[in-house]
Amino acid sequence: MSKTTWKYTLREIIIVIIGITIAFSMNKCSDNLKDNNLREEYLINLKSDIEADKIELNKNMTAISKKIAICSEIIPKLNSENGQNMQLMNNIFSILKYENFSPKNITYKTLINSGDLKLIEDFKLKTSIQQHYSNYDELSDVYHRHTSLIKDYLGNYLVNNADYDQIPKGNAPFLDEIKLKNIVRALLTTFGDKLDATKLGIESCDMLIQQIDTSLH
């Protein structure tokens, strides 16, 4: 009886151990599956955000390129014998409008704030994601500098150095053409910086989209 009881007890212990091991393995598989599904959902949403950003950046690049052409057209006419006309005024006011960029970064912020960035085990992809949004910070700085120049210089000029009573007479209202010319030249430089930064932003979007696609497939 003693020997039989011992064998029975040992068998029960083995059965319990096997059961616990199976349950643990099943839970681990379930957790891994949930993590993989969550990781995939993050990457799909991240890709969607970046594609939307790319669309906005492409629109900005087109608009900035047009304004560079307008600035190049304005500069030779200011402080020249050609004189001012309404087209000149329209061109000046067209470059007064500036392009903003607000990245769709909710998914990225959620990844960071929740600690779920660890779900992306591919070190290269994880680094690329972080670098991409760091590039956005640099892009934002360039956009901010350009916006400040427009507000502080061109905007101030249009308030303090223009005679708008000339408009009903068919004339542009600008008084100090040399000052305006210098402002437009400065703007042309920042438009170039803004265009270069936008191009780099688009390239960053393309590279990260490609990496995400590779990871998803």
C-alpha positions, 0 to 999 in steps of 0.5 A, spaced: 500 500 500 505 504 501 509 503 495 502 504 491 500 510 494 507 513 493 507 511 485 500 514 485 502 521 489 508 521 484 503 521 478 499 526 481 504 531 482 507 529 475 500 531 472 499 537 476 506 540 473 505 538 466 498 541 467 501 548 470 506 548 464 501 547 459 497 553 462 503 557 462 505 556 455 498 557 453 498 564 457 505 566 454 502 564 447 496 568 448 500 574 450 505 573 445 499 573 440 496 580 443 503 583 443 504 581 436 497 584 434 498 590 438 505 591 435 501 590 428 496 595 429 501 600 432 505 600 425 499 600 421 496 606 424 503 609 424 504 608 417 497 612 416 500 618 420 506 618 416 502 618 409 498 623 411 504 627 413 507 626 406 501 629 403 501 635 407 509 636 406 508 635 398 502 640 398 507 645 402 513 643 397 509 645 391 506 652 395 513 654 397 516 653 390 511 657 387 513 663 392 520 662 391 519 663 384 514 669 386 520 672 390 525 672 384 520 675 380 519 681 385 526 683 387 528 686 380 522 690 380 523 693 387 527 700 387 527 700 379 525 704 374 519 699 372 515 702 378 510 699 382 503 696 379 497 692 382 501 685 380 507 687 385 502 688 390 498 681 389 505 678 389 507 681 396 501 679 399 501 672 396 508 671 400 505 674 406 501 667 407 505 662 410 505 654 410 504 650 417 506 643 418 502 639 424 505 632 424 500 627 425 504 624 431 498 621 436 500 614 435 507 615 436 506 619 442 502 613 445 507 608 443 512 613 447 508 615 453 505 607 454 511 604 454 509 600 448 515 602 443 518 596 447 513 591 442 517 593 436 523 589 437 526 590 430 532 595 433 533 598 426 526 600 425 525 602 432 531 607 431 528 609 425 521 611 428 525 615 433 529 619 428 523 620 424 520 624 429 526 628 431 527 630 424 520 633 425 522 637 430 528 640 426 523 641 420 518 645 425 524 649 427 525 651 420 518 653 419 518 657 425 524 661 423 520 663 417 514 664 420 517 669 425 521 673 419 514 674 415 510 676 422 516 681 424 519 684 418 514 683 412 508 684 416 511 690 420 513 693 414 506 692 411 503 696 417 508 701 417 511 703 410 505 702 406 500 708 403 494 704 402 490 710 399 494 709 393 490 702 391 484 706 389 489 709 384 491 703 381 498 703 384 501 699 389 502 702 396 509 700 398 513 706 400 520 704 402 522 699 396 529 698 398 527 696 405 522 691 402 527 689 397 531 687 403 526 683 406 524 679 400 531 677 399 531 675 406 525 671 405 527 668 399 533 665 403 528 662 408 524 659 403 530 656 400 531 653 407 524 651 408 524 647 401 530 643 403 527 641 410 520 639 407 524 635 402 528 632 407 521 631 411 518 627 405 524 623 404 524 621 411 517 619 410 518 615 404 524 611 408 520 609 414 514 607 410 518 602 406 521 600 413 514 599 416 512 595 410 517 590 410 516 589 417 509 588 416 510 583 411 
